[in-house]
């Protein structure tokens, strides 16, 4: 599937390094592309976090969608970055085919909370919360929007009443910005070509450019070694995405035909309903005439009564109906 091919792309250490450098340039400022690659480890797809799971364990999975139940989250691609000095991050990459505002925001917060809470007794011990590792997330939404868009999310403090010690609000914001950052990247089919934002241009080339040769050339210019496995993943994603798009278009055509058939049937039913209502009214008129004729012992011509509207109207006038 296109989702599986996308994960193969995201799990490539070169792609992961490129994404980090483009999405979070301040975090990796002064580092070379090769240095960022060397700092990446434990790349996993469809991995779980639950009450007993570790970031260092569980590597493989088959499903393509995340599932949430009590205390459980399944991630598309996650890994760690550690340069062995001062930079140590937990990274989560998510590829999504649809966006529902409230659900997706809540899901992002849930994933974030699970990544943070899972660090207890793994990345820091006891009450040394200051040793907690920063978290970076990128949620990618390809081929769904008229224009590219990028939203960066972090927590922010607001000073309602002047506090002591001075500068606490600023320090809170600095700490939150350092510890927690998530990005939503919305990609269009073609506007990435001239996009000045490095993140959107890079993701657009990876997941939106139908010309795979052009996309591969872009990656080469960015310094990636286009080995067979990565080239195949990039080509497979485009092929599967086009196939999924054709399936969607075929389904849309089928739905349009079904809608027309439904409308035609509805029109037929409306016509039939009108005929039934007319027949019901005619029967009521005929029944009333029969009652009046019986009361007045008037001989009716039943053949005309049930076949000739003018005779029906004549009898209504006669009996003043």
C-alpha positions as CSV (number, residue, x, y, z in Angstrom):
1,X,0.0,0.0,0.0
2,X,1.0,3.7,-0.3
3,X,1.1,3.9,3.5
4,X,3.5,1.0,3.7
5,X,5.7,2.5,1.0
6,X,5.7,5.9,2.8
7,X,6.9,4.2,6.0
8,X,9.7,2.6,4.2
9,X,10.8,6.1,3.0
10,X,10.5,7.6,6.5
11,X,12.5,4.7,8.1
12,X,15.5,5.4,5.9
13,X,18.1,7.0,8.1
14,X,19.0,9.6,5.4
15,X,15.4,10.7,5.0
16,X,15.0,10.8,8.8
17,X,18.1,13.0,9.1
18,X,16.9,15.3,6.3
19,X,13.5,15.7,7.9
20,X,15.1,16.6,11.3
21,X,17.3,19.2,9.7
22,X,14.6,20.8,7.6
23,X,11.8,20.6,10.3
24,X,13.8,21.6,13.3
25,X,16.8,23.6,12.1
26,X,17.5,25.3,15.4
27,X,17.9,21.9,17.2
28,X,20.5,20.7,14.6
29,X,22.2,24.0,13.9
30,X,25.9,23.6,13.2
31,X,25.7,19.8,12.5
32,X,26.5,18.3,9.2
33,X,24.1,15.9,7.4
34,X,26.4,13.0,8.2
35,X,26.6,13.9,11.9
36,X,22.8,13.9,12.1
37,X,22.6,10.5,10.5
38,X,25.1,9.1,12.9
39,X,23.0,10.3,15.9
40,X,19.9,8.5,14.8
41,X,19.2,5.0,16.2
42,X,16.3,2.6,17.0
43,X,14.2,3.4,14.0
44,X,11.0,1.5,14.3
45,X,7.7,1.3,12.4
46,X,4.2,0.5,13.9
47,X,5.7,0.3,17.3
48,X,3.7,0.4,20.5
49,X,3.9,2.2,23.8
50,X,1.9,0.7,26.6
51,X,2.5,0.2,30.3
52,X,5.4,-2.2,29.8
53,X,6.9,-1.2,26.4
54,X,10.3,0.4,26.0
55,X,11.6,2.7,23.3
56,X,14.5,0.3,22.9
57,X,12.2,-2.7,22.2
58,X,9.5,-3.9,19.7
59,X,10.5,-3.2,16.2
60,X,8.1,-4.7,13.8
61,X,4.4,-4.4,13.0
62,X,1.9,-4.9,10.2
63,X,-0.9,-2.4,10.6
64,X,-0.9,1.0,9.0
65,X,-3.2,2.9,11.3
66,X,-2.7,4.0,14.8
67,X,-5.0,2.5,17.5
68,X,-5.7,4.0,20.9
69,X,-7.1,2.0,23.8
70,X,-6.5,2.3,27.5
71,X,-2.8,3.3,27.8
72,X,-1.9,2.0,24.3
73,X,-0.6,4.0,21.3
74,X,0.9,2.6,18.0
75,X,3.2,4.9,16.2
76,X,4.1,5.0,12.5
77,X,7.8,5.7,12.7
78,X,9.7,6.6,15.9
79,X,13.4,6.8,16.7
80,X,15.9,8.5,19.0
81,X,18.6,11.1,18.2
82,X,21.7,11.3,20.4
83,X,24.9,13.1,19.4
84,X,26.6,11.8,22.5
85,X,27.0,15.3,23.9
86,X,24.1,17.7,24.6
87,X,21.5,16.8,22.0
88,X,19.2,13.8,22.8
89,X,15.7,13.7,21.4
90,X,12.8,11.3,21.0
91,X,11.3,11.6,17.5
92,X,7.9,10.5,16.2
93,X,6.9,10.7,12.5
94,X,3.2,10.2,11.4
95,X,1.8,9.9,7.9
96,X,-2.0,10.5,7.8
97,X,-4.4,10.3,4.9
98,X,-7.1,12.4,6.4
99,X,-7.5,15.2,8.9
100,X,-10.3,15.7,11.4
101,X,-9.5,18.7,13.5
102,X,-10.6,17.8,17.0
103,X,-9.8,14.1,16.6
104,X,-6.3,14.7,15.2
105,X,-5.3,17.4,17.7
106,X,-6.5,15.2,20.5
107,X,-4.6,12.3,19.0
108,X,-1.4,14.3,18.7
109,X,-1.7,15.4,22.4
110,X,-2.3,11.7,23.4
111,X,0.7,10.5,21.5
112,X,2.8,13.3,23.0
113,X,1.6,12.4,26.5
114,X,2.5,8.8,26.0
115,X,6.0,9.5,24.8
116,X,6.6,11.9,27.7
117,X,5.1,9.6,30.4
118,X,6.9,6.5,29.1
119,X,10.3,8.1,29.9
120,X,9.8,7.6,33.7
121,X,12.4,5.1,35.0
122,X,13.7,4.6,31.4
123,X,15.3,8.0,30.6
124,X,15.2,9.5,34.0
125,X,15.0,8.0,37.5
126,X,12.9,8.7,40.6
127,X,12.0,12.4,40.7
128,X,14.7,13.8,38.4
129,X,12.2,15.2,35.9
130,X,14.8,17.7,34.7
131,X,16.5,14.8,32.9
132,X,13.4,14.1,30.8
133,X,14.2,14.1,27.0
134,X,12.8,16.6,24.6
135,X,10.1,15.3,22.1
136,X,9.7,16.2,18.4
137,X,6.8,15.1,16.3
138,X,6.0,15.6,12.6
139,X,2.5,14.8,11.2
140,X,2.4,14.7,7.4
141,X,-0.9,15.1,5.5
142,X,-0.2,14.6,1.7
143,X,-2.3,15.4,-1.3
144,X,-5.3,16.7,0.4
145,X,-5.1,20.5,0.3
146,X,-5.2,23.3,-2.3
147,X,-2.1,24.9,-0.8
148,X,0.8,23.9,1.4
149,X,0.6,24.7,5.1
150,X,2.8,24.2,8.2
151,X,1.7,24.5,11.8
152,X,4.2,24.3,14.7
153,X,2.8,23.5,18.1
154,X,4.3,23.9,21.6
155,X,3.1,24.9,25.0
156,X,3.2,28.6,26.0
157,X,2.9,30.2,29.5
158,X,1.0,33.5,30.0
159,X,1.6,35.7,33.0
160,X,-1.8,36.7,34.3
161,X,-0.5,38.5,37.4
162,X,3.2,39.6,37.9
163,X,5.0,36.7,39.4
164,X,8.1,36.1,41.5
165,X,10.8,35.2,40.7
166,X,11.0,37.6,37.8
167,X,11.4,36.1,34.4
168,X,9.7,32.9,35.4
169,X,7.2,33.1,32.6
170,X,9.9,33.5,30.0
171,X,11.9,30.6,31.4
172,X,8.7,28.5,31.3
173,X,8.2,29.3,27.6
174,X,11.9,28.6,26.8
175,X,11.7,25.3,28.6
176,X,8.4,24.2,27.0
177,X,9.7,25.2,23.5
178,X,12.8,23.1,24.1
179,X,11.0,20.1,25.5
180,X,7.9,19.8,23.3
181,X,7.4,20.6,19.6
182,X,5.0,19.2,17.1
183,X,4.4,20.1,13.5
184,X,1.5,19.5,11.1
185,X,2.5,19.6,7.5
186,X,-0.3,19.9,4.9
187,X,0.8,19.2,1.3
188,X,-0.9,20.0,-2.0
189,X,-0.4,18.2,-5.3
190,X,1.9,20.8,-7.0
191,X,2.4,24.1,-5.1
192,X,5.5,22.7,-3.3
193,X,7.6,23.4,-6.4
194,X,8.0,27.1,-5.6
195,X,7.5,26.8,-1.9
196,X,10.1,28.9,0.1
197,X,9.7,26.7,3.2
198,X,12.3,24.0,3.2
199,X,10.1,21.5,5.1
200,X,7.2,21.7,2.7
201,X,9.4,21.6,-0.4
202,X,11.3,18.6,0.9
203,X,8.0,16.7,1.9
204,X,6.4,17.8,-1.4
205,X,9.2,16.2,-3.4
206,X,9.0,13.1,-1.4
207,X,5.3,12.5,-1.3
208,X,3.6,14.7,-4.0
209,X,5.9,14.9,-7.0
210,X,4.6,12.4,-9.7
211,X,8.0,12.7,-11.5
212,X,10.0,10.2,-9.4
213,X,13.2,11.0,-11.4
214,X,12.8,14.6,-10.4
215,X,12.2,13.7,-6.8
216,X,15.2,11.4,-6.7
217,X,17.4,14.2,-8.3
218,X,16.2,16.5,-5.5
219,X,17.3,14.1,-2.8
220,X,20.7,13.6,-4.5
221,X,21.2,17.4,-4.5
222,X,20.4,17.4,-0.8
223,X,23.3,15.0,-0.3
224,X,21.5,11.6,0.0
225,X,23.1,8.5,-1.4
226,X,20.3,7.0,-3.5
227,X,20.8,3.3,-2.8
228,X,18.5,0.7,-4.4
229,X,16.3,0.3,-1.3
230,X,15.5,4.0,-1.0
231,X,15.0,4.5,-4.8
232,X,12.6,1.5,-4.8
233,X,10.6,2.9,-1.8
234,X,10.3,6.3,-3.5
235,X,9.1,4.7,-6.8
236,X,6.8,2.3,-5.0
237,X,5.1,5.1,-3.1
238,X,4.3,7.0,-6.3
239,X,3.0,3.9,-8.0
240,X,0.8,3.0,-5.0
241,X,-0.4,6.5,-4.5
242,X,-1.4,6.8,-8.2
243,X,-3.2,3.4,-7.9
244,X,-5.0,4.6,-4.8
245,X,-6.0,7.8,-6.6
246,X,-7.4,5.8,-9.5
247,X,-9.3,3.7,-7.1
248,X,-10.7,6.8,-5.5
249,X,-11.6,8.3,-8.8
250,X,-13.3,5.0,-9.9
251,X,-15.3,5.0,-6.6
252,X,-16.2,8.6,-7.2
253,X,-17.5,7.8,-10.7
254,X,-19.5,4.9,-9.3
255,X,-21.0,7.1,-6.6
256,X,-21.9,9.7,-9.1
257,X,-23.7,7.0,-11.2
258,X,-25.4,5.7,-8.2
259,X,-26.5,9.2,-7.2
260,X,-28.0,9.8,-10.7
261,X,-29.8,6.4,-10.5
262,X,-31.1,7.3,-7.0
263,X,-32.3,10.7,-8.3
264,X,-34.0,9.1,-11.3
265,X,-35.7,6.6,-9.0
266,X,-36.7,9.4,-6.6
267,X,-38.3,11.3,-9.6
268,X,-40.1,8.2,-10.6
269,X,-41.4,7.7,-7.1
270,X,-42.5,11.3,-6.9
271,X,-44.5,10.9,-10.1
272,X,-46.0,7.7,-8.8
273,X,-46.8,9.4,-5.5
274,X,-48.7,12.1,-7.4
275,X,-50.7,9.5,-9.3
276,X,-51.6,7.7,-6.1
277,X,-52.7,10.9,-4.5
278,X,-54.9,11.8,-7.5
279,X,-56.4,8.3,-7.5
280,X,-57.1,8.6,-3.8
281,X,-58.9,11.9,-4.2
282,X,-60.9,10.6,-7.2
283,X,-62.0,7.6,-5.1
284,X,-63.1,9.9,-2.3
285,X,-65.1,12.0,-4.7
286,X,-66.8,9.0,-6.3
287,X,-67.6,7.5,-2.9
288,X,-69.3,10.7,-1.8
289,X,-71.4,10.9,-5.0
290,X,-72.5,7.3,-4.4
291,X,-73.6,8.1,-0.9
292,X,-75.6,11.1,-2.0
293,X,-77.2,9.2,-4.9
294,X,-78.2,6.4,-2.5
295,X,-79.8,8.9,-0.1
296,X,-81.8,10.5,-2.9
297,X,-82.5,7.3,-4.8
298,X,-80.9,8.7,-7.9
299,X,-79.8,6.2,-10.6
300,X,-76.1,6.6,-11.4
301,X,-74.3,5.6,-14.6
302,X,-71.4,3.8,-12.9
303,X,-69.5,3.3,-16.1
304,X,-69.3,7.1,-16.7
305,X,-68.8,7.8,-13.0
306,X,-65.5,5.8,-13.0
307,X,-64.3,6.9,-16.5
308,X,-65.6,10.4,-17.3
309,X,-64.4,13.4,-15.4
310,X,-67.1,15.6,-16.9
311,X,-69.8,13.2,-15.6
312,X,-68.1,13.2,-12.2
313,X,-68.2,17.0,-12.1
314,X,-71.8,17.1,-13.2
315,X,-72.9,14.8,-10.3
316,X,-70.9,17.0,-7.9
317,X,-72.9,20.0,-9.0
318,X,-76.1,18.1,-8.9
319,X,-75.6,17.0,-5.3
320,X,-73.9,20.3,-4.4
321,X,-70.7,18.6,-3.2
